[in-house]
Amino acid sequence: MRLVDDREPQPALSIRTTVAVAQLARAQDERLGELWGLMQARGLAPSGPPFVRYHTFDETETDVELGVPVNEAATGEGRVEAGALPGGAAIATWHLGAQDRLGEAYQRLNAWLEEHNSEAGGPPWEVYWWIDPSQEPDPSAWPAPAEWRTELAQPIASKEET
């Protein structure tokens, strides 16, 4: 676990929708392809790997945002929105392996917040370091899930917000 002080806001393009949990992987692949296509059409370069931010998550559906950080602020189009990953203090942890054990990494984030008497300053996000956003998305070309490296970042509320 590490504390990241004064993280800079990161411009991003993203698609936010409500998706059935059972359709999540397929929906994420489709949205990543849509984002990649728009970036290619506009000549925009990604500044990092794609991210997923879950605004809500329950047993049957999730309000999920899939995005790609970009080097400069850009405008959205259609269901692609322009925005930013938030700046400010955040904690981060890493998960190595398939997504089915990501809950352990989220537990580490929550334990840190509790141990340090802190509160979340917004929804956390996952950064998928095994995906090269400069290449057309192709899940068949990605490494085996056992080799996936995922960073989880959790913004921390400032003391004035709590």
KACORUR-V797796 format. One record per residue. N is the residue number from 0. BURIAL is 1 if it has 16 or more other C-alpha atoms within 10 Angstrom, else 0. Layout:
BEGIN
N&BURIAL  N&BURIAL
END
This chain:
BEGIN
0&0  1&0  2&0  3&1  4&0  5&0  6&0  7&0  8&0  9&1  10&1  11&1  12&1  13&1  14&1  15&1  16&0  17&1  18&1  19&1  20&1  21&0  22&0  23&0  24&0  25&0  26&1  27&1  28&0  29&0  30&1  31&1  32&1  33&1  34&1  35&1  36&0  37&0  38&1  39&0  40&0  41&0  42&0  43&1  44&1  45&1  46&1  47&1  48&1  49&1  50&1  51&1  52&1  53&1  54&1  55&0  56&0  57&0  58&0  59&0  60&0  61&1  62&1  63&1  64&1  65&1  66&1  67&1  68&1  69&1  70&0  71&0  72&0  73&1  74&0  75&0  76&0  77&0  78&0  79&1  80&1  81&1  82&1  83&1  84&1  85&1  86&0  87&0  88&1  89&1  90&1  91&1  92&1  93&1  94&1  95&0  96&0  97&0  98&0  99&0  100&0  101&1  102&0  103&0  104&1  105&1  106&0  107&0  108&1  109&1  110&0  111&1  112&1  113&0  114&0  115&0  116&0  117&0  118&1  119&1  120&1  121&0  122&0  123&1  124&1  125&1  126&1  127&1  128&0  129&1  130&1  131&0  132&1  133&0  134&0  135&0  136&1  137&0  138&0  139&0  140&0  141&0  142&0  143&0  144&0  145&0  146&0  147&1  148&1  149&1  150&1  151&1  152&1  153&1  154&1  155&1  156&1  157&0  158&0  159&0  160&0  161&0
END
